[in-house]
């Protein structure tokens, strides 16, 4: 099993207590599952009724590049947000960083979707 520790700063408009740091340790069969578990623990409560996106699949591939540059890894994450299925992508030389970028993209979709707005406390929304 793989473990991932995630430290996240929460924007004061989203966090119920203003600006906060949250830490979560996720676990899973690989980096994607472990990071997804940690993301769910930290960001899941901020998403209204829809909850966090559900990762359906993850694919990783090395991108062919100029031989003078470091190779890059592309991670494509397919996830479900309610009835919609989204694709999210992350690209980075480090495969774990590419996975984080793809999950951030997936959560960005969930947070910005019009019908799954974050649960913003009334005081922060003003």
N, C-alpha and C positions, 0 to 999 in steps of 0.2 A: 504494500500500500504506500501511497505517496501522501505527504502532508504539505500544506501550504499555510503560511502565516501572512495575513493581510492586515496592514495598517492603513486606515482610511480617515481622511478629514471630511467631516460632513458640513456642507454649507449651512450657515445659520438659518436660511429660509426653508431648509428641508428638515433639519434636526429639531426634535421637539424641545431640546434644551439649548438651542443656539449652536454656535460653533463647537463641535466636539470631535474628539479622536475616538475611533473604535478599532478594536483589534479582534480578529477572529482567526481560529485555526481550523482549516478545513482538511478533510481527508478524502481520498478516492483512489481508484485503480491507476490513475495517471495524473499528470499536472492539470489537465483540463477539469477533471472531476474534482480534484482537491481545491483548485482555485474557485470553481463554481460553487462548491460548498461554502467556502469562506465568504464569497460575494453574497450569497443568499443570507447568511447570518447577519452581515453588516447592513446590506441595502434592502433586503426583503421587507422589513417592517416599515420602510419609508414609502413603499408602493401601496397605493390604495387597494381596493378589493381585488384587482387583477393579480397582485402578488408578483414575485420576481419571474423573469422569463425562464422557461424550461428548456434546457439544452437538449436537443434531439440527436445531434451528431457533431463530430469535430473531425476535420481533416487537416493534415499538416503536410506541406511539401516544400522542398528546397527550390528556390527560384534560381534559374540560370542567369548569370550576371557576368559583367566584365571581370576577367581574371585578376585585374589589379585591385578589385574591391572585395571586401569580405562577403561571403555568401549570405543570403537572407532566407529566412523561413517565413512562409505565409501560412497562417492558420485561418481556416474558414469554419465558423461555428453556425450551425443551423439551430434556431431556437423558436419556440412557440410563445407568443404573448397573447393569451386569450384564444381567439379564433384565428389569429394571423400567424403565418410562418415567415420568419425573417432570416436573412443571411447576414452575418457580421464577420468582418475580416480584420486581422492584425498582421502586420509585417514588421519584422525586426531581425537582426542577425542572431539574437538569442531566442531559441524556441519558446522558452518560458515567457519572456517579455512579449513575444508575438501572441501567445495565448492570452496574456493579461489584456493586451490591446484589443483582441477580438471580443473578450468578455465585457470590457468597458464599452465597446461599440454596441453590444447586445443590450446592456443595461441602459445605455443612452437612448436606444429605440424605445425601450419600455417606459423610461421616464418622460420622454417627449411625446409619446403617443397621446392624441387628444382625449381619448376615453379611458386612459389609465394614468391620470395625473397623480403626482405624489401627494401623500397626505400631509399637506402643509398646515402647521398649526395656525389658528386665526391671527395670533399676535404677529407672527412672522410674515403673513400674507399682506398685512397693512403697509 
